[in-house]
Amino acid sequence: MTAKMPTVLSGCALAILVLGCAGVSDMVKPKPVPDDKSDYIGMWLGGPITFEVRPDGILFYEKTNGGTSTSLEVPITIWGNSSISAGIGPFATTFAINSPPQQIDGQWTMTVDDQILLRQ
């Protein structure tokens, strides 16, 4: 009977972890992009970066460097004056908005983390 005890405890610990994570993800449901931030909505590309802000408040980010790629698809949690925070726990990050979206000669542009991005 004692040989089965670690297996049962491991199973219980896993169930608690899965349920706990599900509860955390429910607490951080995406909120739609506020009206005053609607210029951010869209797919933005520049150099190795893809930066997409979706109307439902999800941010998709991908950066390629040589043969490697880093990507996130997470809810936006904070709209700062010069930053956007997104994600939860180990998957959270803050992006510096060096220049907010603006239209220049018919092309939408913004600068994120010192990278100029163009809206597609």
C-alpha positions in Angstrom: 0.0 0.0 0.0 2.8 2.4 0.7 4.3 1.9 -2.8 1.1 3.3 -4.3 1.0 6.4 -2.0 3.6 8.4 -4.0 1.7 7.8 -7.2 -1.6 8.9 -5.7 0.1 12.0 -4.2 1.7 12.8 -7.5 -1.7 12.5 -9.3 -3.3 14.7 -6.7 -0.5 17.3 -7.0 -0.9 17.3 -10.8 -4.7 17.7 -10.6 -4.3 20.7 -8.2 -1.7 22.3 -10.5 -3.9 21.9 -13.6 -7.0 23.2 -11.8 -5.0 26.1 -10.3 -3.6 27.1 -13.6 -7.1 27.0 -15.2 -8.4 29.2 -12.4 -5.5 31.7 -13.0 -6.2 31.8 -16.7 -9.9 32.5 -16.1 -8.9 35.5 -13.9 -6.9 37.0 -16.8 -9.4 37.0 -19.5 -8.6 39.5 -22.3 -10.4 42.8 -22.3 -11.2 44.5 -25.6 -8.9 47.2 -26.7 -10.1 50.6 -25.3 -11.4 53.1 -27.8 -8.5 55.5 -27.1 -6.0 52.7 -28.1 -7.8 51.5 -31.2 -4.9 52.9 -33.4 -2.8 50.0 -32.1 -5.2 47.3 -33.5 -3.7 45.4 -36.5 -0.6 43.5 -37.7 2.6 45.4 -37.4 5.8 44.3 -39.1 9.4 45.6 -38.9 12.7 43.8 -39.2 12.6 40.5 -37.3 9.4 41.5 -35.4 5.7 40.7 -35.9 3.5 42.6 -33.4 -0.2 42.1 -33.6 -2.9 43.7 -31.4 -6.3 42.1 -31.8 -9.5 43.9 -31.0 -10.3 41.4 -28.3 -7.2 42.4 -26.3 -4.9 39.6 -27.3 -1.3 40.5 -28.3 0.7 38.2 -30.6 4.5 38.9 -30.7 7.1 37.0 -32.6 10.8 37.8 -33.1 13.1 35.8 -35.2 16.9 35.8 -34.8 18.8 33.6 -37.2 17.4 30.2 -36.8 15.5 30.8 -33.6 12.2 32.4 -32.9 10.5 33.7 -29.8 6.7 34.2 -29.7 3.9 35.0 -27.3 0.2 35.1 -27.7 -1.2 36.6 -24.5 -3.8 38.9 -23.1 -2.9 42.6 -22.8 -3.0 43.4 -19.0 -1.9 47.0 -18.8 -2.0 49.9 -21.3 0.6 52.4 -20.0 1.4 55.8 -21.4 4.6 54.5 -23.0 4.3 50.7 -22.7 2.0 47.7 -23.1 2.2 44.9 -20.6 0.8 41.5 -21.6 0.8 37.9 -20.3 0.8 36.3 -16.9 3.4 34.8 -14.7 6.5 33.6 -16.6 4.8 34.5 -19.9 4.4 38.2 -19.0 6.4 41.0 -20.5 6.3 44.7 -21.1 6.9 46.4 -24.4 8.3 49.9 -24.6 6.2 52.1 -26.9 8.9 54.6 -28.1 6.5 56.2 -30.6 2.7 55.5 -30.6 0.9 54.7 -33.8 0.8 57.6 -36.2 0.1 58.0 -39.9 2.9 59.4 -42.0 2.3 59.9 -45.8 -0.5 57.4 -45.7 1.4 54.7 -43.8 0.8 53.8 -40.2 3.9 53.4 -38.2 4.9 53.0 -34.5 8.1 52.2 -32.7 8.2 49.3 -30.2 11.3 48.4 -28.2 13.3 50.7 -30.5 12.1 48.8 -33.6 10.1 50.8 -36.3 7.0 48.8 -37.2 4.6 49.4 -40.1 0.9 48.4 -40.0 0.0 45.9 -42.8 
